[in-house]
Amino acid sequence: MRTYISEQPAITLTGVQVRTTNAEEAGPNRRLPKLWETYFQSQITSQTPTINSHLIYALYTDYESDATGAYTTLIGHEVASVKLRDEDKFHTVEVPASKYLVFTTEKGPVYEVVAQAWGKIWAYFKESEEVRAFTGDYELYDARNSNSEQTQLQIFIAIK
């Protein structure tokens, strides 16, 4: 898995969200697969003016503590403004400007490459010089790649 450091400006994301933990996601009551279903059913890009609508963000934010605590996941798109048509359906989050360590996954089935990448990311930060900031991390998907069996994505981890 390739990595590089990147400074990213603040962005505003709008989408559907859920609060969960890594422990819940490892068990039978996983919330993230249902969140992805909700995202695909929401047709958000037809209801909200998005920027680069082919880019899908899976944002991890509002961390309770660290990788072991609760966090909020929002799946959605970058928007220029925070005006929403249906505020009960969609949520808006401001992601602060930050320095990121960016991980590029291998190509493969989406659920496999994402799970493998996060395992490597957690292992990496156990022994790295970089320290996670826990201000907002995100997976960045390009919807123009419609082959879910050959997905490759980038995971941006905010660092101090």
N, C-alpha and C positions, 0 to 999 in steps of 0.2 A: 504494500500500500504506500503510495507516494504522499509526501507531505511538503507543505511550504507555508511561510508566514505571509499574511496579507492584512493590511489596514483596510477596514470597510467603513463607509459612512453610515450614519443612522438611517434606518428605514422604517416605514410604517407597513405593517402587515394586517390583512383582514382575512378572517376565515372562521372555521369551526374549531372548538377547543374542548378539552377535557382535562381534569386533574387526575394524576395517577402517581405511581411509584414504580421503580424497577422491579421490586418484589412482586407487586400485583401483575406486572407484565410478564413475569416468569411463571405465573400460576394459571389456573383455569379461568379466572375472571378478567382476562385481558381486555383493556378498554381501547387500545390503539387500533386494532383491526376494525372495530366498529366505527371509530372516528374516521378512518379512511373511507369506509362505506358512506358515512354521512357526508363527507367532503364530495365524493363523486356524485352523490344524489343531489347535492345542493345547487349545482349549476351556478356557482358563485360568479364565474366570469361573465355570465349574461346578466347578472344583477348588480354588479359593482364594477366601476371603471378601474381596471387593473393596469399595472405597468408590466410589460413583457409577460402577457398571460400564459405563455408556454412554460414559464418557470414556476414550479410549485415548491413552496417552502414548508417544511415540517419543523416548526420552531419549538424549542424546549426552553421554558422561561419560568420566572416566578419560583425559583428554587427555594425550598424550605431550608435547606442546609447545603448539601453536596449531592453526589451521585446516589447516595443511599436514602435521601429524603424525598418528600413529595415535590412534584413539579407540574407545570401546566404545559400541555402540548397543543399548539395551534397549527392547523394545516390550512394553508391558503396562499394568498398572493400579495405582492407589493402593490400598494395604492398610493396615489398622490395626496389624497385628502382623507379625512376621517368621517365624512358624511356617508351614512349607510341608509339603505332603504328599509332593512329589516333588522333592527338592532337586537331583537330577541334571537334571531337565527345566526347572525355573524358577530364576531368580536374583533376589536381592533387593538393591536399591541404596537407600541413604539419600541424598536430594538435600538439600543444606543450604539453610537460609533464605537468601534472596538478593534483591538488587534486580535487576529484569529490565527490559530494553527489549523490549516486546511488539510484534510485527509481525502484522498481520491481513492475510491473503492476499486476492487477488481470488477470485471464484467461477469454477470451471471444472473440467476433468478433473483428478483428484487428482494424477497424476504431473506434469502440466504446471504446476499452480499451486505445488506444492512446489519443483520445480526452479527456476522463475522466482523464487520468494521467496528461496531460498538465494542465488541469483546477486545479487539486490538487497541482501541482508544482507551478503554479503562485500564488495560495492562500498561499501556504507554505512560499514562499519567501517574502510575504508582511509583515510577522510577525516573521520571523526566525532570529536567531543570525548569521547564515551563510549568506554571501553576495556573489551573483553571480559574476563571473569574466568576463563573456561574451567573453571568448577566444576560445571557441569551445565546444559545447554540442552535444551529440549524442544519438540516439536511436540505440540499438543493437538487431538485429533480428537473430534468428538461423533458417536458411532455412531448416534444417532437420525436423522442425515441420511444416509439410505441411498442417495442418488443420487450415485454416484461421479463423474458428469459435472458436477455442480454443487457440488463440495466447497469449503468455505471453512474455514480453520483459523487458529489462532494459533500463532506460534512465539515462545517465550520465550528470550531470550538474556541470560544472567547478565552483569551489568556491575559494574565496581568503583565 
